[in-house]
Amino acid sequence: MSVSGDSVIIDTQGLANSNGEMMYHDSLVSPKSCIFKIPNILSRQNENAFTPDAFSFGPLHHEDPNLKAVEKIKLQYLQCLISRLRTSEIDLIKSIDGVLETKARQYYAESIKYTPEEFVKILLIDGCFIIELFRKDAYKELREKDDPIFTMSCMLQFLYHDLILLENQVPWIVLEHLFNMTKQQTHTQSLLELGIQFFGTTFSATPPTKILPLKDIKHIVDLLRKWLVSSTIEEKSNSEYWEVMPSATGLMEAGIKFVKGTSESILDIKFNDGILKIPPLLIQETTETAFRNLIAFEQCYTDCEAWLTSYAILIDNLINTTKDVDILCESEIIHSWSNRKEAVQFFNKLYHNTYVKTFYYGKLCNNVNGYCNRRWPRWRAVLVRNYFNTPWALLSTLAAIILLILSFLQTLYTMKSYYRGHDDS
């Protein structure tokens, strides 16, 4: 821009180039980025499902004044960890500084404003707290009598929520590095095993009995997702073309039976010979938080198959009314949901504003629809829907059938009497 007399000359080309360069640099996201700020289009359904309750982990919520109260607890955990080791805090800081700090920075899609020293300190305190939490959860002898995490029930509930927020993650490479540096021979479980054990009842009332080896874990959200996907799913049942399934009520009317599946993964849904097996889903305070953050991760991370999003779509197909919820509750597929209307709203809105390139239950839906479209299931559904949908309708239909049978018997008796009298004459 230049000034000439009373006129102002703006270098529009230079401004355009400058703005273009700024936009280019701002839009650059490392291909290694896997920790994201939640897009507004996903968070507006329920912002609380993406917001920390008490604990910040990583740099994105580090300066939130509402989360500063628990920083003392993190420092206590760090000191407790160091007191059991020969390693000092300075040694741990030096081990993160440099190459690992650079790699960890690339995990965040947002630009990290902290200096390397500040960033390393955040990673150290938060990372040591997480691995110490996992250890104390598994090894009770490590807990101190006045430990607020395990003596105050609300603290664990806060952590179950805050640790599974996509914005609130510490890179797994940092956690694993700190875990290996502070590992003791008496504690044989791996970080993977401790993490799965800590979150083992997030979706199911039954803790996992087997933990498969998982590779290239990005963070805790990715750990949960990979565990669900790999637990017992034998093959991908995706299909390029698929049709929406009827609701649970419609499927039951067509003669399909709902059976509680035995798989440890809620994703392992199977259909065979008129039986739909669905592993039970435990509903608790963190259920919506877990689902929404897992789905957000699938939507934001490029190298991520939409398994949880596909699951949400499938369950939404099954649930349209409170009657559908009743069917799934009676089959012990959904646990602990007292308000049926809330359940319908929850599942109907769970995957709103998401995109699925590949629906992984397409083949299953096609098989279910094929079964329903066979002649007898289709007729059965019509009979159930039109004649047996209420107790009064059932009684009326049975009364009509009884009257029809009695009328037939009366006619038969009359005809028999007539021919007998005719023969006698």
Summary of the structure (lengths in Angstrom):
residues: 425
radius of gyration: 30.2
end to end distance: 126.3
largest distance: 135.1
contacts: 1220
relative contact order: 0.09
helix: 56%
strand: 5%
